[in-house]
Amino acid sequence: MQTYRVLLFAGMREAVGAESISFDAHDVATAGDLLRHIRLLHPELEPWLKISRIAVNQSFVPLERGVDPTCEIALIPPVSGG
Amino acid sequence: MTQNLSVSEQVRYSRHLMLPEIGIAGQLRLKESAVLLIGLGGLGSPLAMYLAAAGIGRLGLVDPDRVDLSNLQRQIIHSTTNAEQLKVDSAAATIRDLNPHVKVECYPVRFDISNAESLAAPYDVIIDGTDNFATRYLVNDIAVMQQKPNIYGSILRFEGQATVLNYKGGPCYRCIFPTPPPSGLIPSCGEAGVIGVLPGLIGMIQATEAIKVLLNANDTLQGRLLCVDAWKMKFRELKIRRNPQCSVCGDQPSITTLRDENYVNTCETLVPVTISMPLKLSIHEYRELRENQTPHILIDVREEFEFLTCNLGGKLIPLSKLKEHLVQLPKTAMIVVHCKSGGRSATAAKLLCDHGFEQVCNLEGGILAWIDQIDPSLPKY
């Protein structure tokens, strides 16, 4: 079992009430696997996950990109205010 | 076009002229440049002032709104005495006072598909200081179609984002966020608030990048999305790349003309007209309502897998699908909405009220509170 920590930004922080979420998993190989776990653990994030991008080690990545617990993982939603 | 700097301009811009990165040649370049600034709100206000002070030759200002008292906490180009004036007029007056060498062109209109092409055409660089996704995607698309750099900034509460788009082979906005989010999900500053200095902070980053782009600098924010958290004062950079499959700037773009359907999804980040307000219903009030057999419709706005884990016998309509089910619901009946702990159902209750449903109640604490206080036999998750 390995522990993953995911940083949240903007509206996702309010949705969860925290600036990051952590969870244990043993079957995470890609960014897409991470999202699958986040969906299950935090259904309140569902609408955000559809429109946000996942960043691994300060880079936006496609869902096939491999991840491990040492990566810095962040979910970045769009913001529109001006 | 060859121009010269007058003596008074040389004095005015002397601190620029000392910088090898700008100098006389750079200052002349700024003087020969034309920038279109879309939006004269939080971002656009400080942006316009610094661009004018820097000596941009021609500044186009687009905004249909008038100055409101609630703008003045952050929109510093406008003043108390200019309340009720058109923002473009109020801004133009401030700019003329600040730097009479700048030519100001005012467009008191909403930037939309009918005018985007002709408004953007006479300018070298476009700056996105808008406040809604529909206009942001439109600004992006016209910048790509006219091959102009788009200096992007956006803000909410204490957080902001900025980058340089469509510049030197870098990404456009759709490369980062391909489609506009559904309406109502992401609040505007008018709904969620914003600290007044934040648009100044982000607007200054945009102004800096605009000047560098006009000077043909290489080390801009191109390829990097800067995310600022002003409350923690943390700056984070994320690498972004052009997406060859992008629908507008990709190798085979599907968006080649401006069409409503590419933007309509998002028009409702404007504050919706609230007809009624949702009522908060405590768990015990709801139990009473059930015991008294008060007629009501219970809607469960969670996802299906949550519903299968445990439910209160409500009608399952996940929040993301609620809009498409509105026609099936009676407008005058009492509707109680619930979710896991009350967050999503609050959004759902507001959405129902905004669409004219007359008696909407949000079950506070959701099914978790029901399990805790009423029925511990149900599985918690």
Interface residues (C-beta under 8 A of the other chain):
Chain A: F9 A10 G11 A15 L40 P43 E44 E46 P47 W48 K50 I51 R53 A55 Q58 S59 F60 A74 I76 P77 P78 V79 S80 G81 G82
Chain B: G39 G41 G42 L43 G44 D128 G129 T130 D131 N132 F133 R136 G153 S154 I155 L156 R157 E159 G160 Q161 I176 F177 T179 P181 P182 L185 I186 P187 S188 C189 A192 V194 P199 L225 C227 D229 R236 E237 L238 K239 I240 R241 T266 T269 R302 E303 F305 E306 P318 L319 S320 C339 K340 S341 G343 R344
